[in-house]
Amino acid sequence: MEFAGVDPVADLIPIQPGQHYTMGGIDCNTEGETAVKGFYAAGEAACVSVHGANRLGGNSLLDTIVFGAIAGSNAVRYIQGESGKKGETALSDALSRAGQRIDAICKSDGNEVPADIKVALNKVMDNKVGIFRDASQLKEAIAEIKVLQDRYKRIKLNYTGKRANLSLEWALELKGSLDVAEAVIAGALAREESRGSHFRTDFPKRDDAVWLKHTVAYFTPEGSRLDYKPVHIGPFEPKERRY
Ligand SMILES: Cc1cc2nc3c(=O)[nH]c(=O)nc-3n(C[C@H](O)[C@H](O)[C@H](O)COP(=O)(O)OP(=O)(O)OC[C@H]3O[C@@H](n4cnc5c(N)ncnc54)[C@H](O)[C@@H]3O)c2cc1C
């Protein structure tokens, strides 16, 4: 109430939806290893696949603390053991690439405000890629994301300082959000069934015969390339949720 500046005795409390957790993420195993050798993922960014097709509250600690510690120590072990001489310039090369990317964003003199693109992205994802989705909405959404990705190429930051620059941080995040959004929509469009938080109103039934598999999306400059990998079945048979 302090932040919103309202007195709940007299005023309504403003509320707005927020994203609670990203299901899926960078595909990795329980060691935090990804398809890219030497690149580890943990936390909300990762998909260790301990949550299935849904993640009910409370398990971020598992992702961040348990798998974070495992991925972190594996990354250290990898650097100490494998990189040797050939890795001497790896860090400076990576830093220079990151620097060039940041410089390009800071020098970009377009007319697009990153925050406007983010609002538009939120709107597309809220309106067309919610829990209930269908093919026509998803196709429209993917076309709209392409437009936003194009607009992103013409952004201009209102502040380009290198210290604690939130505009820059949000612009970097926005690029990731646009690419992830595209992968989410491509996966949702291909998956012609309903399961977990993915409910296709045009395919309302769960279809284990065809779709009991993980979607893996690869980034390509032309768009997301989809692949699939099997689900490891534990002691419990997967079954439809009926509540
Ligand atoms: C409203 C809300 C309630 C929640 N409640 C719970 C709960 O009750 N229990 C629970 O277990 N979990 C809860 N969670 C989830 C939990 O907070 C997160 O899963 C967890 O904080 C993720 O930590 P992380 O370090 O993996 O990622 P983050 O904390 O998201 O850190 C990622 C960092 O990467 C930075 N970044 C992104 N892109 C780039 C880039 N391109 N370059 C450089 N940096 C970049 C970001 O700025 C950010 O600082 C909740 C989340 C929300 C939003």
The ligand as an ORCA input file, in Angstrom:
! r2SCAN-3c Opt
* xyz 0 1
  C       5.662    -12.912     -8.509
  C       6.575    -14.090     -8.336
  C       6.404    -14.944     -7.272
  C       7.234    -16.053     -7.092
  N       7.033    -16.884     -6.016
  C       7.823    -17.954     -5.821
  C       7.637    -18.806     -4.688
  O       6.756    -18.592     -3.858
  N       8.457    -19.857     -4.542
  C       9.444    -20.129     -5.420
  O      10.178    -21.095     -5.228
  N       9.654    -19.325     -6.507
  C       8.884    -18.256     -6.735
  N       9.070    -17.460     -7.850
  C      10.099    -17.804     -8.828
  C      11.524    -17.385     -8.377
  O      11.482    -16.078     -7.861
  C      12.461    -17.436     -9.613
  O      12.343    -18.696    -10.242
  C      13.913    -17.246     -9.234
  O      14.080    -16.017     -8.588
  C      14.792    -17.287    -10.511
  O      16.130    -17.006    -10.171
  P      17.260    -16.979    -11.282
  O      18.502    -16.520    -10.614
  O      17.302    -18.296    -11.994
  O      16.765    -15.928    -12.391
  P      16.534    -14.339    -12.254
  O      16.397    -13.934    -10.813
  O      15.436    -14.024    -13.212
  O      17.914    -13.749    -12.777
  C      18.225    -13.656    -14.150
  C      19.098    -12.412    -14.364
  O      19.592    -12.395    -15.713
  C      19.527    -11.078    -16.232
  N      19.494    -11.145    -17.710
  C      18.479    -11.545    -18.519
  N      18.845    -11.471    -19.815
  C      20.130    -11.032    -19.824
  C      21.068    -10.764    -20.853
  N      20.781    -10.944    -22.147
  N      22.299    -10.328    -20.496
  C      22.625    -10.173    -19.189
  N      21.776    -10.423    -18.165
  C      20.539    -10.831    -18.478
  C      18.255    -10.501    -15.604
  O      18.296     -9.100    -15.627
  C      18.305    -11.096    -14.180
  O      19.041    -10.267    -13.301
  C       8.258    -16.330     -8.020
  C       8.452    -15.450     -9.097
  C       7.621    -14.357     -9.263
  C       7.855    -13.415    -10.426
*
